[in-house]
Amino acid sequence: MPELPEIQTLSTQLASCLPGRSIQHVSTRQPKSLNLPPEEFAQRAAGPVTIVRRIGKSVVATVPQGSVWIHLGVNGQLLLIAPSAEAPSDPVVSIELDDGSHLVLQRIFMGHAHFFDSSETVKREATFGLDPLSEGFTAEALGAKLRKKPKASIKQVLMDQAMVAGIGNAYADEVLAGAHVHPLRATATLSPEEIERIVTESRKVLLESVSLGGDNDYTDLYGARGRFSTRVHNQSGCWYCGSCVEQTKVGGRTTYFCPACQPAG
């Protein structure tokens, strides 16, 4: 599933070209991917885009009546199709802009495009936890979150969007591997030094991936593939020490860790 670096890449690209453009029409072949009936969605989303930003794992575009939230689900793709280019034949959602270009969403299994008015936008944004790339993501702030779930595993907390916004299964593995913390460690057992390492490694890993356009399983707004490669997640050998990577389950998600770099207990 695309996570913070992939969505940050898309948001940054859109922020450079979308503000000033107007949404003219929205169409879909999968009405359940929208949170409103298609005609109502198109009417309420219409108008000039003023701001594009990332919130958690969503691209959020501000329009006159509220905001459009795009979530790519498990393996979705968001592309900007120029007026002169041939659009995909059957996108899940197509957002037509006033210059004749289209934003198209494809393969958005469990993904969506939602519209929220201004008050709903504020309420929705408030449901998200700490953003790992914000100045507020400190060891003290993360420690306060962890104290609310002392028995939960550290990986569960990192993937909980109400606790930490933007990190999912793959990058949680990468962060914990770099911080040398076992994914099943209960949060109450973590030392201040370990929490500090998790904060430091979160920024390091996520910013590195952002600088490379995200993970190499995903593409950006123009179809270019990312260049970040995971070091533990979905790997057989640990990038750090060469030991065999092992697997376990955390919250139903396949979790990769290095038993040498990330000892239990």
N, C-alpha and C positions, 0 to 999 in steps of 0.2 A: 504494500500500500504506500503511495506517495506520502512522504512525511514533511517535516518542516523545511529541509533544504530544497526539496523539489518544488514545494509550494512557494517558498521565498523566491526561487528563481523565476517562476511564472509571474508572481506578483510584481517583482522588480521590472520585468520586461513589460508587463501591461501598464505599469505606472509611467513608463516612458513614452507610451504611444496612445493610451486609451483616454486619459482626461482631455476634455474638449470634443471628443467624439460623442455622438448621441446613439442610444439604442433605439432602433426603429421598429424592430419586430423580433419576436421570439417564437420559435416553432419547435415541436418535439414529436417524435414517433413513440415516445414512452411517457405518457402523461404522469405516471407515478413518480417520475424523476423530478417533477415540480411539486411544490407544496400548495399550489393554487390551480384552479382550472386554467388550461393554456391561454385562453383569451383574456382572462383577468390578469394572469401573470404578465402577459405581454403589455397590457395597458398600464399596469402599475410600475413595471420596470422601465418604461419608455422615458426618454429624455437624456440630457447630457450627463456624462460621467464626470464627476469632479475629483474623486480620490479613489485610488486602488491601493489596498494594503492586504497584508496577511494577518489573519487571526487564527491561531492554532494551526490546523491543517486545511484551512479554507482560504480561498481568494475572495476578498470582499470589495465590491465596487459600489461607491456611493452615488445614488441617482436622486433626482428631485423629491420623489415620494418615499425614499427610504434607502435600502441597500439590497444588492444581489449577492448572495453567497454561493460560491461554487465549490463543491467537494468532489474529489475525483474517485472516491470509493477505493476499491481494491486495486485496480490497475488501469484507471482511467487516463485519458489523454485530452489536453486542452490545446487547440491549435488556432492560430490566427491566419485566416485565408485571405490573401490580397484580392482586390476586386477583379484583377485580370487572371487570377489563378483558378484552377478547377477545384471546386469544393468536393469533399468526400460525398459519395453518393447517398448515404443514408445515416447521417450523424444522429446520435441520441437527442441532443439539443443543439439548435443553431440560433445564435444571437446575431441578428443583422445590424450593422452600424450604418451611419449616415453617409459614409464614403463608399459604400458598396462592399466593404470587407465583412467577413463573418468570423465570429468566435464559435468554434464547434467543439462540442464535447463528445468523445467517443469512448466506448467500452467502460462506461461508468457503473459497473456492477456495484451496488450498494452506495453509489454516489448520487449527487443531486445538484439541482440549481434551485435555490429557495429565495423568495422575496420576503423581506421584513420591513415594516414601516419604521419610522425613527424610534418610537418608544420600544418596539419589539427588538430593534437592533441593540439598543442599550441593555435591555434585559438579557439578550442572548450573549452579548460580549461579557457580561458579568458572570456567566456560568463557567468561564474558562479560568484556569489556574495561572501560575507563573509562566511567563514566556522566557525560555532559556536564553534568548538573545537580548533581553531587556536589562536595563541597569538594576532593576529590582530583583533579578535572579541572583541572590547571594546565598552564602552558606547559612546565614541567619534565617533568611526567608524560607529556604528549603527545609531547614531544620524544624521550623515552626509547622510546616506542612506535615513533615514526617511524624511529629509528635501526635498528630491527630489520628494516625493509623499505625500505632506501635507494633502491631502483630502482622501487618501486611509485609509482603516481600518488597524489597526496594524496586524490583523491576515492575511490579504491579503499580506502585505509586508513580514511577516515571511514565508509564503508559496511560495513567488516569488523567484525562484531559481537564478534569476539574481541579487537579493538583498541579500538573505541569502540562502546558499546552504546546502541542506540536511534535512531541516525541512519540513514536510508535514502536512496534516490535523490533525492527531492524536496528534503529539508532539507539534504542535502550541497550541492546546487546553490545553495540560499539562503545557506548559511553562507559558501561560497567567494565568492559574488558580493559579499556584504557585506564580506568580508575582502580583496577585490580580488586574489584568487589564482586563477590558471588551474587548472581541474580536472585537467589532464594533467601538471602540474608534478611531477617526481620529488621525493619527500620529502627527498632529500639536498640538493636545491638551495634549500630554504626557509631563510630567515634566521630568527634568533630573534625578530625583530620580526614577521615574517609568522606564525610559529607563535603568538605572543601574540595577534595579531589574530584568528586562527582560533578560539582558545579564547574570546576575548571575544565574537566574533560568534556562536559556537555558543550561548552562554548567552543572548545578547540575542534571537536569532531564536526559539529554542525557548521561552523564557519568554514572549515576546510571543504566540506561537501558543497556548501553554497558557492564557494570560489571556483569549484569545478563543475558547476551546473547541475549538481545533484548526482544521485546514484546512476550507474551505467545501465540500469534496467529501465530508465525512464527518459522521456524526451522533453525538451523545452517548448516554448510557444511556437517555435519555427521548425520543430521536428528534429533538432539536433540532440543527440544522445549525451547524457551526463557522463562525467569522467571519474566519478568517485567509486572506488572499489572497497567493499567491506573487508575488515581484517579478521573478524571472527564469525559474524553472522553468515550462515549458509556456507561456511568454509569447513574443510576437513582438517586443516592445520592452522595453528595460531600464528598470526603475522608477527607477534611480539617475541615469541620464544621457540616456535616450531613444534610445540607439543601437539598431540592430537586433540582436536576440539570435540567436546561432548555435547549431547543434547538432553534437554529436559523439557517439561511443560510448565509454563507460568500463565495462569489465567486462560488456559486452553490454547495458548500460542506456543509454537515450537521455539525453544530458546537455546541459543548457542553460547557456550562459555569454555574457557580454558581452565582445566583443573589445576594447572601449574601456576598460572598467573592469578587465578581467582579461587583460592582455597575456601572451602566451606567452613563456617564457624569463625 
